Amino acid sequence: MKQSVKSVEEVKAILKEHKAEVIQKYRVREIGIFGSFVRGEQKRRSDIDILVEFDPRNIPGLIRLSEMERYLEKLLRKKVDVVIKSGIRPELKKGILKEVVYI
């Protein structure tokens, strides 16, 4: 069994490899990583924070978003938290957008 990802470089490499598929399957405009992995502060049990942007006319429902989360968790072999860019709480937005690493 493959081990879970341990660094932001590993996450970036896997997401780059599957980016076209993610864009096509889930209609994602942009995808990026933020949080503890980007800051190098991740622990063994840390999840991976993924920021996505959708076309405003094509934002998925909860079920589709959940499917995307499960798909990314399978790819990365780690718990994933998908955050929609347009849904970031105002008090968190500046910090997230400052540290996000887009793929």
C-alpha positions as a printed NumPy array, in Angstrom:
array([[  0.   ,   0.   ,   0.   ],
       [  1.283,   3.468,  -0.884],
       [  2.086,   5.897,   1.899],
       [  0.276,   9.185,   2.279],
       [  1.927,  12.353,   1.003],
       [  4.361,  14.015,   3.36 ],
       [  5.276,  17.338,   1.703],
       [  3.815,  20.164,  -0.338],
       [  6.1  ,  19.099,  -3.209],
       [  4.483,  15.652,  -3.273],
       [  0.994,  17.181,  -3.175],
       [  1.865,  19.581,  -6.021],
       [  3.331,  16.792,  -8.154],
       [  0.262,  14.565,  -7.76 ],
       [ -2.198,  17.41 ,  -8.378],
       [ -0.229,  18.565, -11.449],
       [ -0.307,  15.04 , -12.829],
       [ -4.106,  14.872, -12.423],
       [ -4.993,  18.545, -12.989],
       [ -6.553,  18.068, -16.435],
       [ -8.735,  15.266, -15.088],
       [ -9.851,  17.36 , -12.08 ],
       [-10.664,  20.315, -14.352],
       [-12.675,  18.172, -16.736],
       [-14.424,  15.992, -14.164],
       [-15.301,  18.697, -11.618],
       [-15.208,  21.84 , -13.805],
       [-12.57 ,  23.493, -11.63 ],
       [-11.101,  26.784, -12.859],
       [ -8.212,  26.927, -10.39 ],
       [ -6.827,  24.608,  -7.75 ],
       [ -4.31 ,  25.393,  -5.024],
       [ -2.939,  24.262,  -1.686],
       [ -2.904,  26.32 ,   1.506],
       [ -2.577,  25.761,   5.221],
       [ -0.105,  23.691,   7.205],
       [  1.358,  21.856,   4.188],
       [  2.286,  25.124,   2.466],
       [  3.765,  26.539,   5.674],
       [  5.723,  23.328,   6.356],
       [  3.875,  22.894,   9.669],
       [  1.993,  19.697,   8.822],
       [  1.866,  16.838,  11.292],
       [  1.281,  13.175,  10.56 ],
       [ -2.474,  13.612,  11.057],
       [ -2.804,  16.985,   9.28 ],
       [ -5.299,  17.236,   6.468],
       [ -4.523,  18.924,   3.156],
       [ -6.34 ,  22.196,   2.548],
       [ -7.29 ,  22.572,  -1.119],
       [ -8.643,  25.847,  -2.508],
       [-10.755,  25.581,  -5.655],
       [-12.418,  28.114,  -7.874],
       [-15.354,  27.257, -10.094],
       [-17.077,  29.124, -12.872],
       [-19.764,  31.098, -10.983],
       [-22.399,  29.598, -13.287],
       [-21.25 ,  26.074, -12.528],
       [-20.641,  25.733,  -8.777],
       [-21.255,  22.107,  -7.76 ],
       [-23.717,  20.994,  -5.142],
       [-22.745,  19.39 ,  -1.861],
       [-22.823,  15.833,  -3.213],
       [-20.545,  16.647,  -6.149],
       [-18.184,  18.579,  -3.875],
       [-18.078,  15.599,  -1.521],
       [-17.255,  13.32 ,  -4.475],
       [-14.389,  15.636,  -5.398],
       [-13.063,  15.551,  -1.827],
       [-13.118,  11.739,  -1.82 ],
       [-11.414,  11.64 ,  -5.227],
       [ -8.608,  13.941,  -3.997],
       [ -8.257,  11.935,  -0.766],
       [ -7.797,   8.773,  -2.808],
       [ -5.167,  10.458,  -5.007],
       [ -3.251,  11.969,  -2.094],
       [ -3.904,   9.136,   0.393],
       [ -4.694,  11.73 ,   3.054],
       [ -7.717,  13.592,   4.454],
       [ -8.551,  16.603,   2.28 ],
       [-10.541,  19.723,   3.098],
       [-11.84 ,  21.415,  -0.071],
       [-12.617,  25.118,   0.272],
       [-14.406,  27.054,  -2.469],
       [-12.664,  30.379,  -3.074],
       [-15.912,  32.342,  -3.287],
       [-17.058,  30.837,   0.021],
       [-14.09 ,  31.801,   2.203],
       [-15.129,  33.671,   5.322],
       [-14.055,  37.327,   5.035],
       [-11.883,  37.219,   8.16 ],
       [ -9.855,  34.29 ,   6.733],
       [ -9.697,  35.3  ,   3.07 ],
       [ -6.625,  37.562,   3.139],
       [ -4.481,  35.003,   4.976],
       [ -5.533,  32.118,   2.74 ],
       [ -5.026,  34.036,  -0.508],
       [ -1.613,  35.229,   0.696],
       [ -0.283,  31.703,   1.238],
       [ -2.087,  29.674,  -1.441],
       [  0.142,  27.847,  -3.923],
       [ -1.71 ,  27.335,  -7.193],
       [ -1.08 ,  24.273,  -9.311]])
